[in-house]
Amino acid sequence: MIVASEAAAGGSTVMMLVWIVIMFAIMYFLMIRPQKKEQKRLTAMLGAMEVGDAVVTTGGFYGIVIDITEEDVIVEFGNNKNCRIPMKKAAISQVEKPGEAE
């Protein structure tokens, strides 16, 4: 009688560990993996950014890249040539090449 209850307790511990592993796997595939894929896409997009590309900032402003450094870009907003703002590359949410706009 005691042996049967100990075996059942050992079996429930194994099942509990299996469920914990399953839950971590579900969390990985639903939360962590998509975030890593998005981060890779964003890094590749910012790495391929060139002078003359049209960009959209995280604030929703549209502009043209006129200079790029290691961490910063200078973006020209609007039609007048006086509105040039330096910003971090992380503030760019979308990049569109000049040929893609057509």
A tleap script that builds the chain and sets N, CA, C and O, in Angstrom:
source leaprc.protein.ff14SB
mol = sequence {
  NMET ILE VAL ALA SER GLU ALA ALA ALA GLY
  GLY SER THR VAL MET MET LEU VAL TRP ILE
  VAL ILE MET PHE ALA ILE MET TYR PHE LEU
  MET ILE ARG PRO GLN LYS LYS GLU GLN LYS
  ARG LEU THR ALA MET LEU GLY ALA MET GLU
  VAL GLY ASP ALA VAL VAL THR THR GLY GLY
  PHE TYR GLY ILE VAL ILE ASP ILE THR GLU
  GLU ASP VAL ILE VAL GLU PHE GLY ASN ASN
  LYS ASN CYS ARG ILE PRO MET LYS LYS ALA
  ALA ILE SER GLN VAL GLU LYS PRO GLY GLU
  ALA CGLU
}
set mol.1.N position { 0.813 -1.185 0.000 }
set mol.1.CA position { 0.000 0.000 0.000 }
set mol.1.C position { 0.864 1.259 0.000 }
set mol.1.O position { 0.604 2.190 -0.762 }
set mol.2.N position { 1.872 1.291 0.837 }
set mol.2.CA position { 2.764 2.441 0.916 }
set mol.2.C position { 3.595 2.543 -0.362 }
set mol.2.O position { 3.866 3.646 -0.835 }
set mol.3.N position { 3.993 1.427 -0.912 }
set mol.3.CA position { 4.802 1.418 -2.130 }
set mol.3.C position { 4.001 2.000 -3.294 }
set mol.3.O position { 4.559 2.728 -4.115 }
set mol.4.N position { 2.732 1.700 -3.380 }
set mol.4.CA position { 1.879 2.209 -4.449 }
set mol.4.C position { 1.717 3.721 -4.349 }
set mol.4.O position { 1.742 4.404 -5.373 }
set mol.5.N position { 1.553 4.254 -3.160 }
set mol.5.CA position { 1.393 5.702 -3.011 }
set mol.5.C position { 2.706 6.424 -3.297 }
set mol.5.O position { 2.686 7.529 -3.840 }
set mol.6.N position { 3.849 5.828 -2.946 }
set mol.6.CA position { 5.137 6.429 -3.273 }
set mol.6.C position { 5.366 6.434 -4.773 }
set mol.6.O position { 5.911 7.398 -5.310 }
set mol.7.N position { 4.965 5.388 -5.451 }
set mol.7.CA position { 5.114 5.326 -6.915 }
set mol.7.C position { 4.223 6.370 -7.574 }
set mol.7.O position { 4.625 6.995 -8.555 }
set mol.8.N position { 3.039 6.563 -7.054 }
set mol.8.CA position { 2.133 7.576 -7.608 }
set mol.8.C position { 2.694 8.973 -7.376 }
set mol.8.O position { 2.573 9.834 -8.248 }
set mol.9.N position { 3.300 9.212 -6.229 }
set mol.9.CA position { 3.884 10.509 -5.935 }
set mol.9.C position { 5.083 10.760 -6.840 }
set mol.9.O position { 5.276 11.882 -7.307 }
set mol.10.N position { 5.881 9.746 -7.091 }
set mol.10.CA position { 7.022 9.895 -7.995 }
set mol.10.C position { 6.558 10.146 -9.415 }
set mol.10.O position { 7.177 10.931 -10.134 }
set mol.11.N position { 5.490 9.500 -9.833 }
set mol.11.CA position { 4.931 9.709 -11.162 }
set mol.11.C position { 4.362 11.098 -11.325 }
set mol.11.O position { 4.497 11.700 -12.390 }
set mol.12.N position { 3.724 11.624 -10.284 }
set mol.12.CA position { 3.169 12.969 -10.374 }
set mol.12.C position { 4.269 14.017 -10.421 }
set mol.12.O position { 4.102 15.060 -11.053 }
set mol.13.N position { 5.391 13.754 -9.762 }
set mol.13.CA position { 6.523 14.682 -9.826 }
set mol.13.C position { 7.085 14.732 -11.241 }
set mol.13.O position { 7.395 15.808 -11.753 }
set mol.14.N position { 7.215 13.587 -11.862 }
set mol.14.CA position { 7.704 13.540 -13.241 }
set mol.14.C position { 6.735 14.257 -14.171 }
set mol.14.O position { 7.162 15.013 -15.044 }
set mol.15.N position { 5.456 14.035 -13.999 }
set mol.15.CA position { 4.450 14.705 -14.839 }
set mol.15.C position { 4.485 16.221 -14.620 }
set mol.15.O position { 4.300 16.992 -15.561 }
set mol.16.N position { 4.721 16.636 -13.390 }
set mol.16.CA position { 4.802 18.059 -13.098 }
set mol.16.C position { 6.016 18.680 -13.808 }
set mol.16.O position { 5.918 19.775 -14.362 }
set mol.17.N position { 7.132 17.993 -13.789 }
set mol.17.CA position { 8.325 18.474 -14.493 }
set mol.17.C position { 8.093 18.520 -16.004 }
set mol.17.O position { 8.538 19.450 -16.676 }
set mol.18.N position { 7.402 17.523 -16.529 }
set mol.18.CA position { 7.086 17.498 -17.963 }
set mol.18.C position { 6.216 18.701 -18.317 }
set mol.18.O position { 6.452 19.343 -19.341 }
set mol.19.N position { 5.231 19.016 -17.507 }
set mol.19.CA position { 4.369 20.162 -17.768 }
set mol.19.C position { 5.132 21.480 -17.684 }
set mol.19.O position { 4.873 22.398 -18.462 }
set mol.20.N position { 6.062 21.577 -16.754 }
set mol.20.CA position { 6.876 22.796 -16.654 }
set mol.20.C position { 7.722 22.964 -17.919 }
set mol.20.O position { 7.825 24.070 -18.451 }
set mol.21.N position { 8.319 21.890 -18.397 }
set mol.21.CA position { 9.110 21.954 -19.628 }
set mol.21.C position { 8.228 22.333 -20.815 }
set mol.21.O position { 8.630 23.134 -21.659 }
set mol.22.N position { 7.044 21.769 -20.879 }
set mol.22.CA position { 6.107 22.097 -21.962 }
set mol.22.C position { 5.720 23.577 -21.898 }
set mol.22.O position { 5.645 24.234 -22.937 }
set mol.23.N position { 5.477 24.103 -20.719 }
set mol.23.CA position { 5.107 25.508 -20.577 }
set mol.23.C position { 6.258 26.425 -21.011 }
set mol.23.O position { 6.022 27.437 -21.672 }
set mol.24.N position { 7.494 26.081 -20.646 }
set mol.24.CA position { 8.631 26.880 -21.090 }
set mol.24.C position { 8.787 26.825 -22.600 }
set mol.24.O position { 9.136 27.829 -23.221 }
set mol.25.N position { 8.533 25.671 -23.197 }
set mol.25.CA position { 8.615 25.547 -24.656 }
set mol.25.C position { 7.553 26.415 -25.330 }
set mol.25.O position { 7.834 27.077 -26.330 }
set mol.26.N position { 6.363 26.414 -24.800 }
set mol.26.CA position { 5.296 27.249 -25.351 }
set mol.26.C position { 5.648 28.728 -25.208 }
set mol.26.O position { 5.443 29.505 -26.140 }
set mol.27.N position { 6.170 29.117 -24.063 }
set mol.27.CA position { 6.569 30.515 -23.856 }
set mol.27.C position { 7.661 30.913 -24.846 }
set mol.27.O position { 7.647 32.025 -25.376 }
set mol.28.N position { 8.604 30.008 -25.095 }
set mol.28.CA position { 9.694 30.306 -26.020 }
set mol.28.C position { 9.143 30.541 -27.426 }
set mol.28.O position { 9.484 31.534 -28.068 }
set mol.29.N position { 8.293 29.633 -27.904 }
set mol.29.CA position { 7.804 29.737 -29.278 }
set mol.29.C position { 6.774 30.842 -29.470 }
set mol.29.O position { 6.604 31.327 -30.589 }
set mol.30.N position { 6.090 31.249 -28.420 }
set mol.30.CA position { 5.092 32.304 -28.567 }
set mol.30.C position { 5.610 33.693 -28.231 }
set mol.30.O position { 5.053 34.679 -28.713 }
set mol.31.N position { 6.661 33.805 -27.418 }
set mol.31.CA position { 7.100 35.127 -26.984 }
set mol.31.C position { 8.555 35.434 -27.340 }
set mol.31.O position { 8.833 36.465 -27.952 }
set mol.32.N position { 9.459 34.577 -26.975 }
set mol.32.CA position { 10.883 34.884 -27.125 }
set mol.32.C position { 11.329 34.781 -28.578 }
set mol.32.O position { 12.009 35.681 -29.069 }
set mol.33.N position { 10.970 33.723 -29.268 }
set mol.33.CA position { 11.410 33.516 -30.648 }
set mol.33.C position { 10.924 34.611 -31.599 }
set mol.33.O position { 11.731 35.108 -32.385 }
set mol.34.N position { 9.645 35.015 -31.573 }
set mol.34.CA position { 9.219 36.113 -32.455 }
set mol.34.C position { 9.931 37.428 -32.160 }
set mol.34.O position { 10.210 38.201 -33.077 }
set mol.35.N position { 10.224 37.686 -30.897 }
set mol.35.CA position { 10.929 38.915 -30.538 }
set mol.35.C position { 12.343 38.907 -31.103 }
set mol.35.O position { 12.820 39.933 -31.587 }
set mol.36.N position { 13.021 37.757 -31.049 }
set mol.36.CA position { 14.365 37.655 -31.613 }
set mol.36.C position { 14.346 37.818 -33.122 }
set mol.36.O position { 15.239 38.450 -33.687 }
set mol.37.N position { 13.337 37.253 -33.787 }
set mol.37.CA position { 13.228 37.397 -35.244 }
set mol.37.C position { 13.006 38.860 -35.619 }
set mol.37.O position { 13.596 39.341 -36.586 }
set mol.38.N position { 12.176 39.564 -34.878 }
set mol.38.CA position { 11.916 40.980 -35.148 }
set mol.38.C position { 13.180 41.804 -34.913 }
set mol.38.O position { 13.464 42.729 -35.673 }
set mol.39.N position { 13.934 41.478 -33.876 }
set mol.39.CA position { 15.178 42.195 -33.590 }
set mol.39.C position { 16.199 41.976 -34.706 }
set mol.39.O position { 16.903 42.911 -35.087 }
set mol.40.N position { 16.288 40.760 -35.232 }
set mol.40.CA position { 17.195 40.480 -36.357 }
set mol.40.C position { 16.773 41.266 -37.591 }
set mol.40.O position { 17.621 41.812 -38.297 }
set mol.41.N position { 15.472 41.327 -37.856 }
set mol.41.CA position { 14.972 42.061 -39.019 }
set mol.41.C position { 15.291 43.550 -38.890 }
set mol.41.O position { 15.719 44.183 -39.855 }
set mol.42.N position { 15.083 44.101 -37.710 }
set mol.42.CA position { 15.348 45.509 -37.475 }
set mol.42.C position { 16.841 45.822 -37.611 }
set mol.42.O position { 17.211 46.838 -38.199 }
set mol.43.N position { 17.691 44.957 -37.071 }
set mol.43.CA position { 19.134 45.144 -37.173 }
set mol.43.C position { 19.586 45.084 -38.623 }
set mol.43.O position { 20.411 45.892 -39.046 }
set mol.44.N position { 19.055 44.134 -39.390 }
set mol.44.CA position { 19.418 44.027 -40.809 }
set mol.44.C position { 18.938 45.254 -41.581 }
set mol.44.O position { 19.649 45.749 -42.456 }
set mol.45.N position { 17.748 45.744 -41.270 }
set mol.45.CA position { 17.208 46.916 -41.954 }
set mol.45.C position { 18.067 48.147 -41.678 }
set mol.45.O position { 18.380 48.907 -42.595 }
set mol.46.N position { 18.447 48.344 -40.427 }
set mol.46.CA position { 19.273 49.501 -40.075 }
set mol.46.C position { 20.682 49.363 -40.638 }
set mol.46.O position { 21.313 50.367 -40.969 }
set mol.47.N position { 21.180 48.147 -40.749 }
set mol.47.CA position { 22.498 47.923 -41.329 }
set mol.47.C position { 22.536 48.209 -42.815 }
set mol.47.O position { 23.569 48.626 -43.340 }
set mol.48.N position { 21.416 47.990 -43.507 }
set mol.48.CA position { 21.345 48.214 -44.946 }
set mol.48.C position { 20.941 49.638 -45.296 }
set mol.48.O position { 20.866 49.980 -46.476 }
set mol.49.N position { 20.682 50.469 -44.308 }
set mol.49.CA position { 20.255 51.846 -44.547 }
set mol.49.C position { 21.392 52.643 -45.187 }
set mol.49.O position { 22.545 52.535 -44.770 }
set mol.50.N position { 21.058 53.438 -46.197 }
set mol.50.CA position { 22.037 54.236 -46.924 }
set mol.50.C position { 21.560 55.677 -47.025 }
set mol.50.O position { 20.392 55.980 -46.778 }
set mol.51.N position { 22.481 56.554 -47.390 }
set mol.51.CA position { 22.138 57.959 -47.616 }
set mol.51.C position { 21.158 58.027 -48.782 }
set mol.51.O position { 21.363 57.388 -49.814 }
set mol.52.N position { 20.094 58.805 -48.609 }
set mol.52.CA position { 19.073 58.951 -49.641 }
set mol.52.C position { 17.837 58.094 -49.415 }
set mol.52.O position { 16.843 58.251 -50.125 }
set mol.53.N position { 17.878 57.200 -48.450 }
set mol.53.CA position { 16.718 56.362 -48.151 }
set mol.53.C position { 15.655 57.178 -47.423 }
set mol.53.O position { 15.969 58.064 -46.628 }
set mol.54.N position { 14.404 56.868 -47.707 }
set mol.54.CA position { 13.291 57.479 -46.982 }
set mol.54.C position { 13.063 56.665 -45.715 }
set mol.54.O position { 13.061 55.435 -45.757 }
set mol.55.N position { 12.873 57.343 -44.595 }
set mol.55.CA position { 12.690 56.661 -43.316 }
set mol.55.C position { 11.453 57.194 -42.608 }
set mol.55.O position { 10.985 58.303 -42.868 }
set mol.56.N position { 10.947 56.372 -41.712 }
set mol.56.CA position { 9.878 56.768 -40.799 }
set mol.56.C position { 10.432 56.576 -39.394 }
set mol.56.O position { 10.932 55.500 -39.064 }
set mol.57.N position { 10.347 57.606 -38.570 }
set mol.57.CA position { 10.850 57.515 -37.209 }
set mol.57.C position { 9.807 56.860 -36.308 }
set mol.57.O position { 8.656 56.677 -36.703 }
set mol.58.N position { 10.221 56.514 -35.104 }
set mol.58.CA position { 9.277 55.922 -34.160 }
set mol.58.C position { 8.203 56.919 -33.750 }
set mol.58.O position { 7.134 56.524 -33.284 }
set mol.59.N position { 8.479 58.202 -33.919 }
set mol.59.CA position { 7.492 59.244 -33.631 }
set mol.59.C position { 6.516 59.473 -34.766 }
set mol.59.O position { 5.552 60.222 -34.613 }
set mol.60.N position { 6.757 58.825 -35.927 }
set mol.60.CA position { 5.848 58.946 -37.055 }
set mol.60.C position { 6.252 59.992 -38.082 }
set mol.60.O position { 5.474 60.288 -38.989 }
set mol.61.N position { 7.448 60.559 -37.964 }
set mol.61.CA position { 7.903 61.569 -38.917 }
set mol.61.C position { 8.565 60.911 -40.120 }
set mol.61.O position { 9.313 59.943 -39.978 }
set mol.62.N position { 8.282 61.449 -41.309 }
set mol.62.CA position { 8.887 60.965 -42.542 }
set mol.62.C position { 10.053 61.864 -42.899 }
set mol.62.O position { 9.962 63.083 -42.757 }
set mol.63.N position { 11.153 61.275 -43.361 }
set mol.63.CA position { 12.310 62.072 -43.730 }
set mol.63.C position { 13.240 61.306 -44.652 }
set mol.63.O position { 12.998 60.148 -44.992 }
set mol.64.N position { 14.321 61.989 -45.052 }
set mol.64.CA position { 15.327 61.422 -45.931 }
set mol.64.C position { 16.658 61.424 -45.187 }
set mol.64.O position { 17.034 62.430 -44.587 }
set mol.65.N position { 17.371 60.300 -45.226 }
set mol.65.CA position { 18.672 60.199 -44.574 }
set mol.65.C position { 19.695 60.973 -45.402 }
set mol.65.O position { 19.819 60.752 -46.607 }
set mol.66.N position { 20.437 61.893 -44.747 }
set mol.66.CA position { 21.462 62.642 -45.474 }
set mol.66.C position { 22.866 62.349 -44.966 }
set mol.66.O position { 23.841 62.697 -45.632 }
set mol.67.N position { 22.994 61.713 -43.792 }
set mol.67.CA position { 24.307 61.326 -43.283 }
set mol.67.C position { 24.129 60.204 -42.270 }
set mol.67.O position { 23.150 60.173 -41.523 }
set mol.68.N position { 25.097 59.278 -42.256 }
set mol.68.CA position { 25.040 58.140 -41.339 }
set mol.68.C position { 26.387 58.014 -40.638 }
set mol.68.O position { 27.437 58.061 -41.277 }
set mol.69.N position { 26.346 57.852 -39.311 }
set mol.69.CA position { 27.543 57.510 -38.544 }
set mol.69.C position { 27.301 56.148 -37.905 }
set mol.69.O position { 26.335 55.465 -38.245 }
set mol.70.N position { 28.170 55.752 -36.984 }
set mol.70.CA position { 28.056 54.424 -36.378 }
set mol.70.C position { 26.734 54.235 -35.637 }
set mol.70.O position { 26.072 53.213 -35.824 }
set mol.71.N position { 26.336 55.190 -34.806 }
set mol.71.CA position { 25.119 55.055 -34.008 }
set mol.71.C position { 24.046 56.073 -34.363 }
set mol.71.O position { 22.894 55.915 -33.958 }
set mol.72.N position { 24.397 57.107 -35.108 }
set mol.72.CA position { 23.471 58.197 -35.376 }
set mol.72.C position { 23.220 58.360 -36.871 }
set mol.72.O position { 23.993 57.895 -37.709 }
set mol.73.N position { 22.119 59.035 -37.176 }
set mol.73.CA position { 21.809 59.437 -38.553 }
set mol.73.C position { 21.354 60.895 -38.509 }
set mol.73.O position { 20.865 61.377 -37.487 }
set mol.74.N position { 21.522 61.577 -39.621 }
set mol.74.CA position { 20.965 62.919 -39.754 }
set mol.74.C position { 19.857 62.811 -40.790 }
set mol.74.O position { 20.084 62.388 -41.923 }
set mol.75.N position { 18.663 63.197 -40.382 }
set mol.75.CA position { 17.479 63.053 -41.227 }
set mol.75.C position { 16.963 64.440 -41.578 }
set mol.75.O position { 16.891 65.327 -40.727 }
set mol.76.N position { 16.608 64.609 -42.839 }
set mol.76.CA position { 16.062 65.870 -43.335 }
set mol.76.C position { 14.547 65.702 -43.454 }
set mol.76.O position { 14.063 64.791 -44.127 }
set mol.77.N position { 13.815 66.586 -42.797 }
set mol.77.CA position { 12.358 66.502 -42.792 }
set mol.77.C position { 11.776 67.617 -43.652 }
set mol.77.O position { 12.280 68.740 -43.626 }
set mol.78.N position { 10.739 67.330 -44.402 }
set mol.78.CA position { 10.043 68.346 -45.187 }
set mol.78.C position { 10.790 68.743 -46.444 }
set mol.78.O position { 11.825 68.166 -46.776 }
set mol.79.N position { 10.255 69.732 -47.138 }
set mol.79.CA position { 10.825 70.183 -48.399 }
set mol.79.C position { 11.926 71.215 -48.214 }
set mol.79.O position { 12.802 71.337 -49.071 }
set mol.80.N position { 11.903 71.960 -47.116 }
set mol.80.CA position { 12.970 72.940 -46.932 }
set mol.80.C position { 14.224 72.228 -46.443 }
set mol.80.O position { 14.138 71.232 -45.725 }
set mol.81.N position { 15.364 72.728 -46.824 }
set mol.81.CA position { 16.625 72.055 -46.513 }
set mol.81.C position { 17.174 72.447 -45.142 }
set mol.81.O position { 18.280 72.039 -44.789 }
set mol.82.N position { 16.430 73.227 -44.368 }
set mol.82.CA position { 16.911 73.704 -43.077 }
set mol.82.C position { 16.512 72.794 -41.913 }
set mol.82.O position { 17.014 72.962 -40.802 }
set mol.83.N position { 15.642 71.860 -42.148 }
set mol.83.CA position { 15.148 71.014 -41.055 }
set mol.83.C position { 15.897 69.678 -41.070 }
set mol.83.O position { 15.397 68.668 -41.565 }
set mol.84.N position { 17.091 69.705 -40.522 }
set mol.84.CA position { 17.929 68.500 -40.435 }
set mol.84.C position { 18.135 68.185 -38.964 }
set mol.84.O position { 18.606 69.021 -38.193 }
set mol.85.N position { 17.773 66.962 -38.587 }
set mol.85.CA position { 17.816 66.588 -37.177 }
set mol.85.C position { 18.664 65.334 -37.000 }
set mol.85.O position { 18.400 64.318 -37.642 }
set mol.86.N position { 19.685 65.390 -36.135 }
set mol.86.CA position { 20.432 64.162 -35.816 }
set mol.86.C position { 19.625 63.313 -34.834 }
set mol.86.O position { 18.994 63.839 -33.917 }
set mol.87.N position { 19.654 62.007 -35.036 }
set mol.87.CA position { 18.945 61.099 -34.136 }
set mol.87.C position { 19.641 59.752 -34.101 }
set mol.87.O position { 20.461 59.448 -34.968 }
set mol.88.N position { 19.323 58.964 -33.126 }
set mol.88.CA position { 19.867 57.621 -32.992 }
set mol.88.C position { 19.251 56.710 -34.047 }
set mol.88.O position { 18.110 56.907 -34.465 }
set mol.89.N position { 20.027 55.703 -34.475 }
set mol.89.CA position { 19.499 54.738 -35.435 }
set mol.89.C position { 18.316 53.966 -34.853 }
set mol.89.O position { 17.430 53.536 -35.591 }
set mol.90.N position { 18.300 53.790 -33.537 }
set mol.90.CA position { 17.209 53.057 -32.885 }
set mol.90.C position { 15.875 53.777 -33.018 }
set mol.90.O position { 14.826 53.168 -32.805 }
set mol.91.N position { 15.891 55.068 -33.367 }
set mol.91.CA position { 14.653 55.832 -33.515 }
set mol.91.C position { 14.035 55.654 -34.896 }
set mol.91.O position { 12.985 56.234 -35.176 }
set mol.92.N position { 14.660 54.867 -35.763 }
set mol.92.CA position { 14.131 54.608 -37.109 }
set mol.92.C position { 13.300 53.332 -37.052 }
set mol.92.O position { 13.791 52.293 -36.610 }
set mol.93.N position { 12.045 53.400 -37.495 }
set mol.93.CA position { 11.193 52.216 -37.456 }
set mol.93.C position { 11.012 51.573 -38.822 }
set mol.93.O position { 10.763 50.370 -38.899 }
set mol.94.N position { 11.132 52.345 -39.908 }
set mol.94.CA position { 10.991 51.794 -41.268 }
set mol.94.C position { 11.977 52.483 -42.189 }
set mol.94.O position { 12.263 53.670 -42.034 }
set mol.95.N position { 12.499 51.727 -43.156 }
set mol.95.CA position { 13.391 52.262 -44.167 }
set mol.95.C position { 12.851 51.853 -45.526 }
set mol.95.O position { 12.518 50.689 -45.750 }
set mol.96.N position { 12.765 52.822 -46.431 }
set mol.96.CA position { 12.288 52.530 -47.786 }
set mol.96.C position { 13.331 53.051 -48.778 }
set mol.96.O position { 13.701 54.225 -48.753 }
set mol.97.N position { 13.789 52.169 -49.634 }
set mol.97.CA position { 14.771 52.538 -50.651 }
set mol.97.C position { 14.095 53.426 -51.687 }
set mol.97.O position { 12.890 53.289 -51.894 }
set mol.98.N position { 14.816 54.328 -52.346 }
set mol.98.CA position { 14.206 55.239 -53.321 }
set mol.98.C position { 13.495 54.515 -54.470 }
set mol.98.O position { 12.463 55.000 -54.934 }
set mol.99.N position { 13.995 53.397 -54.936 }
set mol.99.CA position { 13.369 52.658 -56.037 }
set mol.99.C position { 12.108 51.917 -55.639 }
set mol.99.O position { 11.295 51.583 -56.501 }
set mol.100.N position { 11.924 51.655 -54.364 }
set mol.100.CA position { 10.752 50.911 -53.890 }
set mol.100.C position { 9.503 51.757 -53.802 }
set mol.100.O position { 8.405 51.206 -53.716 }
set mol.101.N position { 9.624 53.081 -53.820 }
set mol.101.CA position { 8.479 53.974 -53.635 }
set mol.101.C position { 7.543 53.966 -54.843 }
set mol.101.O position { 6.373 54.327 -54.718 }
set mol.102.N position { 8.034 53.567 -55.983 }
set mol.102.CA position { 7.207 53.620 -57.203 }
set mol.102.C position { 6.256 52.491 -57.327 }
set mol.102.O position { 5.507 52.420 -58.302 }
savepdb mol mol.pdb
quit
